[in-house]
C-alpha cells in the first residue's frame, strides 16, 4: 500500500468521493441513504468542513463535520449538557473503501475532523447504526462516549437502531 494523504475536500474531489461512496455502499450497505445522488450527499449545504483520503490520485475515504439538522444525537447531547446548537457539530458521512481499511485511514480522517472541531470550539456528536460494529469500535477506541440510542430513519419508511456518541473534547 502506498501512502494515503488526508486533506480538506475540494470541488474537484466530489466525483471521486461519490464513486467511493457508491463502492462502500455496494460492499457494506453503508450509507443507507444518499447513494441515488452521491455528489449531493457528499456536499450538502449543512457541511462546515470535509476531508478526503487520497491514495495515488484516487479518493478512498471521506468524512464531514456538519451543522445540526435535528439529529437524535444532537437532541440527546443537548438534554444531557444544556449545550446550544451553535456549539455542536455533527461528525457524519465517514466511509473508507475496503482496500484502504486497516491502515488507520478512518482514524486519520476523524483526527482531521476533531482538530477542526477543537479549533472552532465545537462539541462533536454522531449517530451510528448499531449494525456498523467496526465504526463503533473506532469511535470507542478514540474515546468517544456513548450517550444513548435513537432510531435512524431513512428511505420511504425504514428505520434502524443507532447508537449516539459525543466526543469528550471541545
C-alpha positions in Angstrom: 0.0 0.0 0.0 1.2 3.5 -0.9 0.9 6.4 1.5 -2.6 7.9 1.9 -3.0 11.6 2.2 -5.8 13.1 4.3 -6.7 16.6 3.3 -9.6 19.0 3.0 -12.1 18.2 0.2 -12.2 20.3 -2.9 -14.9 20.6 -5.5 -12.7 18.6 -7.8 -12.7 15.7 -5.3 -16.5 15.4 -5.2 -16.9 12.9 -8.2 -14.2 10.7 -6.7 -15.7 10.8 -3.3 -19.1 10.0 -4.8 -17.6 7.0 -6.6 -16.0 5.8 -3.3 -19.4 6.2 -1.6 -21.1 4.0 -4.1 -18.3 1.4 -3.8 -18.7 1.4 0.0 -22.5 1.1 -0.3 -22.0 -1.9 -2.6 -19.6 -3.7 -0.3 -21.1 -2.7 3.1 -24.6 -1.4 2.7 -23.4 1.9 4.1 -24.8 4.5 3.8 -28.4 3.6 3.7 -29.3 6.9 2.0 -27.5 9.2 -0.4 -26.5 6.7 -3.0 -29.1 7.8 -5.5 -27.4 11.3 -5.6 -24.0 10.7 -4.1 -22.4 14.1 -5.1 -25.2 16.0 -3.3 -24.9 13.7 -0.3 -21.2 14.4 -0.1 -21.6 18.2 -0.2 -24.9 19.2 1.3 -25.4 22.8 2.4 -25.0 21.9 6.1 -21.4 20.9 5.7 -19.0 23.0 7.8 -15.8 21.1 6.8 -15.0 18.0 4.9 -11.9 15.8 4.3 -10.9 13.1 1.9 -8.3 10.3 2.0 -6.4 10.1 -1.3 -4.2 7.3 -2.5 -2.3 7.7 -5.8 -4.9 10.2 -7.0 -7.9 8.1 -6.0 -10.3 9.1 -3.3 -10.6 6.2 -0.8 -12.4 7.9 2.1 -14.4 10.9 3.3 -15.7 12.5 6.5 -17.6 15.7 7.2 -18.5 18.0 10.1 -22.0 19.3 9.7 -24.3 21.8 11.3 -27.0 20.2 13.4 -30.2 19.4 11.4 -32.4 17.7 14.1 -30.3 14.6 14.6 -31.2 12.5 17.6 -27.6 12.6 18.9 -27.8 16.4 19.0 -31.0 16.3 21.0 -29.6 13.7 23.4 -26.4 15.7 24.0 -28.4 18.9 24.5 -30.6 17.2 27.0 -27.6 15.9 28.9 -25.4 19.0 28.7 -27.6 22.0 28.0 -25.2 23.0 25.2 -26.6 25.2 22.4 -26.8 24.0 18.8 -24.3 26.7 17.8 -21.5 24.9 19.7 -22.4 21.4 18.3 -21.1 19.8 15.2 -22.2 16.5 13.7 -19.5 14.1 12.6 -21.0 12.5 9.5 -20.5 10.7 6.2 -17.4 8.8 7.3 -16.5 6.0 4.9 -13.4 4.2 3.7 -13.2 1.9 0.7 -12.4 -1.7 1.6 -8.9 -1.9 0.1 -7.8 1.2 2.2 -9.0 -0.2 5.5 -6.8 -1.4 8.3 -4.3 1.4 7.6 -5.8 3.9 10.1 -7.4 5.9 7.3 -10.7 6.3 9.2 -8.8 7.3 12.4 -6.8 9.9 10.5 -9.8 11.4 8.9 -11.6 11.6 12.3 -8.5 13.3 13.7 -8.8 15.9 11.0 -12.4 16.5 11.9 -11.7 16.6 15.6 -8.9 19.1 15.0 -11.4 21.3 13.1 -13.9 21.0 15.9 -11.2 21.9 18.5 -10.1 25.0 16.6 -13.8 26.1 16.2 -14.8 25.3 19.7 -17.4 22.7 18.6 -18.5 19.6 20.5 -18.9 16.8 18.1 -21.7 14.2 18.2 -22.7 11.4 15.9 -25.0 8.5 15.5 -24.1 5.2 14.0 -26.3 2.3 13.2 -25.7 -0.5 15.7 -25.1 -2.9 12.8 -21.9 -1.0 12.0 -19.7 -2.7 14.6 -16.3 -1.6 13.0 -17.3 2.1 13.1 -18.4 1.7 16.7 -15.1 0.1 17.7 -13.3 3.1 16.0 -15.3 5.7 17.9 -14.8 4.0 21.2 -11.1 3.4 20.6 -10.8 7.2 20.0 -12.5 7.9 23.4 -16.0 8.9 22.1 -18.6 8.3 24.8 -22.0 6.6 24.2 -24.9 8.8 25.3 -27.9 6.8 24.2 -29.8 5.3 21.3 -32.2 6.6 18.7 -33.9 5.2 15.6 -32.2 6.3 12.4 -34.9 7.0 9.8 -34.2 6.6 6.1 -35.9 5.7 2.9 -39.7 5.9 2.5 -40.5 4.4 5.8 -37.5 2.5 7.2 -35.5 2.8 10.4 -32.6 1.1 12.2 -31.4 1.3 15.7 -28.5 3.8 16.1 -26.1 4.4 18.9 -25.3 8.1 19.7 -21.8 9.3 20.8 -20.2 12.5 21.9 -16.6 13.5 21.5 -15.3 14.3 25.0 -13.1 17.2 24.0 -14.3 20.5 22.8 
